[in-house]
Amino acid sequence: MAEPAAPTSTSLQVLHNISEFRTARRQLKSLALVPTMGALHAGHVALIHEAKKHSKNVAVSIFVNPTQFGPREDFNRYPRPLEADVKKCRDAGATLIFNPSPEEMYPANIPDIVVDIPALSSVLEGKHRPGHFKGVCQVVAKLFNVIEPNFAVFGQKDYQQLRIITAMVDALNWPIKIIAGATVREPDGLAMSSRNQYLTAEERQKGLSISRALERAQEEIRKGIIQTNRLITTMQ
C-alpha cells in the first residue's frame, strides 16, 4: 500500500488504519487532537478552532467507541454522518481525520486493558453509567498512543470527562497538554450535543432547567452568596 502524501496545514487526509495514521503523524512536528464520536456540530467546530490556537496541525478522531456504551444505550443508533463530518473538519481547517473501525481499535484476541480513576469516575454520571468512564479512558489512552498529540482539546460540556482525562494524563505522565474548550449552547441555552436530536419538545424544555439553574447560581455568587446548601437549593 502506498504511503499517504505528506499533509499540510491546508489539506485534509482521512485515514482509517493505525499504520497509515502513524506514517502521516511522523511528518508533523506539532499536533493538536480533538477526540470525537462524530455527528459534529458547532461545539465540535469550536474545539477545532481552539486546537488551532495551539498547533497549526489538528487531528480530529471520529470513532463511535463501543466500550463506553452500556448494554441498553444507543451504540447502534448513534448518528454516523461521516461525509458531513469531513466537510465540517475541512472547513474548520483540520489536517487529519482518524476514522478507524472498531476492529482496528479493538482487534480480536487482544487482552482487555482497563484504565480507571475510581475517585473521579464512581460519582455523578459515572454512578449512573457503570463502566462508562473506563471505556472513555480506554479509548482515549489508545488514541493518545496512536496519535501522539502535543495538545488535546476536550469540551467543558462533559466536565467530569474533562477532569478524568486530565487526571489520567497527569497520573501516567503523558507529555500532553489538555485544553478545556468552552461549552457552546443553542440560542435557548441548551448545551449543543449530538444526542439532542433524540429529545422531544417536552424533554428539550426539561433539559433547559440545567442551564437555567447554573445561571441562577451564577447570579447568587455575583451577589456574594457562597454557601453551598443555599446555592443548591436555588438551583433545585
C-alpha positions in Angstrom: 0.0 0.0 0.0 1.4 3.4 -1.0 2.2 5.8 1.9 -0.1 8.7 2.2 1.1 12.1 0.9 2.6 14.5 3.4 -0.2 16.6 4.9 -0.1 20.3 5.0 -1.9 22.8 7.2 -4.4 23.5 4.3 -5.0 19.9 3.2 -7.1 17.2 4.9 -6.5 13.5 5.0 -9.0 10.9 6.2 -7.1 7.9 7.5 -8.8 4.6 8.6 -6.0 2.5 10.0 -3.3 2.9 12.6 -0.2 2.4 10.4 -1.3 5.0 7.8 -2.0 7.5 10.6 1.4 6.9 12.2 3.1 7.5 8.8 1.2 10.8 8.4 1.9 11.8 12.0 5.7 11.4 11.7 5.7 14.2 9.1 4.3 16.7 11.5 6.2 18.4 14.3 3.3 19.6 16.5 -0.2 18.2 16.5 -3.4 19.0 18.5 -6.1 16.4 18.9 -9.9 16.9 19.1 -11.4 13.5 20.0 -15.0 13.0 18.9 -17.6 10.3 18.2 -18.6 12.2 15.1 -22.1 13.8 14.3 -20.2 17.0 14.6 -21.9 20.3 15.4 -20.8 23.9 16.1 -19.5 22.9 19.5 -17.0 20.5 17.9 -16.0 23.1 15.3 -15.3 25.5 18.2 -13.0 22.8 19.7 -11.1 22.5 16.4 -10.7 26.3 16.3 -9.4 26.2 19.9 -7.0 23.5 18.9 -5.6 25.6 16.1 -4.6 28.2 18.6 -2.1 25.7 20.0 -0.9 24.0 16.8 -1.3 24.7 13.1 -1.9 21.0 12.6 -5.1 19.5 14.1 -6.2 15.9 14.1 -9.9 15.0 14.6 -10.7 11.5 15.7 -14.1 10.2 14.6 -14.8 7.0 16.3 -18.0 5.7 18.0 -16.4 3.8 20.8 -18.2 0.7 21.8 -16.6 0.2 25.2 -18.1 3.4 26.7 -21.7 2.4 25.9 -23.8 0.4 28.3 -25.9 -2.7 27.2 -29.1 -0.6 26.8 -27.5 2.5 25.4 -27.6 3.9 21.9 -24.4 2.5 20.3 -26.2 1.0 17.3 -28.3 4.1 16.5 -25.7 6.7 17.4 -25.5 9.0 14.3 -22.6 8.5 11.9 -22.8 11.2 9.2 -19.1 10.8 8.1 -19.4 12.8 4.8 -20.9 15.8 6.6 -18.3 15.5 9.4 -15.4 15.5 6.9 -16.7 18.7 5.4 -17.0 20.4 8.8 -13.4 19.4 9.6 -12.2 20.6 6.3 -14.0 23.9 6.6 -12.6 24.4 10.1 -9.0 23.8 8.9 -8.3 20.3 10.3 -5.2 18.5 8.9 -6.0 14.8 9.7 -9.1 12.7 10.4 -8.6 9.4 12.1 -11.7 7.3 11.5 -10.9 3.7 12.4 -13.3 0.7 12.6 -14.0 -1.0 15.9 -11.9 -3.9 14.7 -9.0 -1.6 14.0 -9.1 -0.2 17.6 -10.0 -3.5 19.3 -8.5 -6.4 17.4 -9.7 -9.9 18.2 -7.7 -11.9 20.8 -6.1 -8.9 22.4 -6.4 -8.7 26.2 -8.7 -6.1 27.5 -6.9 -3.1 29.1 -8.6 -1.2 31.9 -7.7 2.4 32.9 -9.8 3.8 35.7 -9.8 6.6 38.3 -12.4 5.4 40.8 -12.2 8.5 42.9 -13.5 10.6 40.0 -15.4 8.0 37.9 -17.7 6.5 40.5 -19.8 9.6 41.2 -22.2 11.9 39.2 -22.6 10.5 35.7 -20.3 7.6 36.5 -22.6 6.4 39.3 -25.5 6.0 36.9 -23.4 4.6 33.9 -21.2 1.9 35.4 -18.2 1.2 33.2 -18.7 4.3 31.0 -15.6 6.2 32.1 -13.5 3.1 32.0 -14.4 2.9 28.3 -13.7 6.6 27.8 -10.2 6.2 29.5 -9.5 3.1 27.4 -10.2 4.7 24.1 -8.6 8.0 24.9 -5.4 6.2 26.0 -5.4 4.2 22.8 -5.9 7.4 20.7 -3.1 9.2 22.6 -0.8 6.2 21.9 -1.7 6.2 18.1 -1.9 9.9 17.5 0.8 11.2 19.9 -0.7 14.7 20.2 1.1 17.6 21.9 -2.2 19.0 22.8 -5.7 17.6 23.2 -8.9 19.6 23.5 -11.9 18.4 25.5 -15.2 20.3 25.9 -16.3 21.6 29.3 -19.8 20.4 28.5 -18.6 16.9 29.6 -16.9 18.3 32.7 -16.5 15.1 34.6 -14.9 13.5 31.5 -12.5 16.5 31.2 -11.4 16.1 34.8 -10.9 12.4 34.5 -8.8 12.7 31.3 -6.7 15.4 32.8 -6.1 13.3 35.9 -5.2 10.3 33.7 -2.7 12.3 31.7 -1.1 13.5 35.0 -1.1 10.1 36.6 0.5 8.4 33.5 3.0 11.2 32.9 1.9 11.8 29.3 3.6 14.8 27.7 0.2 16.1 26.5 -1.4 19.4 27.5 -5.1 19.1 28.0 -7.0 22.1 26.8 -10.6 22.9 28.1 -12.9 24.1 25.4 -15.8 26.3 26.4 -19.4 24.9 26.2 -21.3 26.1 23.1 -25.0 26.5 23.5 -28.1 26.7 21.4 -29.9 30.1 21.3 -32.2 28.8 24.1 -29.3 27.9 26.3 -29.3 24.1 25.7 -25.7 22.8 25.5 -25.0 21.5 22.0 -24.8 17.7 21.8 -25.0 15.1 19.1 -27.7 13.4 21.2 -30.0 16.5 21.3 -31.8 15.1 18.2 -33.2 12.4 20.4 -35.1 14.9 22.6 -38.8 15.5 22.2 -40.1 19.1 22.6 -41.1 18.4 26.2 -37.7 16.8 27.0 -35.9 19.7 25.5 -37.7 22.1 27.7 -36.9 20.0 30.7 -33.3 19.9 29.6 -33.1 23.7 29.7 -33.5 23.6 33.5 -29.8 22.7 33.7 -28.5 25.9 32.1 -31.1 28.0 33.8 -30.2 26.6 37.2 -26.5 27.3 36.5 -27.4 30.9 35.6 -29.3 31.3 38.8 -26.3 30.0 40.8 -24.0 32.5 39.0 -26.3 35.3 39.9 -26.2 34.3 43.5 -22.4 34.1 43.5 -22.1 37.5 42.0 -24.2 38.8 45.0 -21.6 37.3 47.3 -23.6 34.2 48.3 -21.2 31.2 48.5 -23.0 28.9 50.9 -23.2 25.5 49.1 -26.6 24.5 50.6 -28.2 27.8 49.6 -26.8 27.6 46.0 -28.0 24.0 45.7 -31.5 25.0 46.9 -31.6 27.9 44.4 -30.6 25.6 41.6 -33.2 22.9 42.5 
